[in-house]
């Protein structure tokens, strides 16, 4: 490997593996957002999960072959993170009226990972 190749790979490695650092003032409040990023919405620590996302829960039945699993998920959280479910449960569809959806050809394990991500 030439010295140019080594310096290029070292520069790339340091650019990829070096995390950005933030300086926090004594109050631990973030004072700036890295360029190109929008700040995330924050919720007051005094607000409960149900006050933030509501009490309504929807049922999603996911099956693949003989494997079937039901998931009960906060409707507001699901709809906020997944536009397809927002249209399904808040649009003029049977699923929205019933509060239930069936995904007959999806992998329950994969949906479980999605639900955990929420």
Secondary structure, DSSP 8 states (H G I E B T S, - for coil): --HHHHHHHHHHHHHHHS-------TT-------TT--------TTS-HHHHH-S-EEEEEEEETTEEEEEEEEHHHHHHH-HHHHHHHHSSSHHHHHTEEEETTS-HHHHHHHHHH-
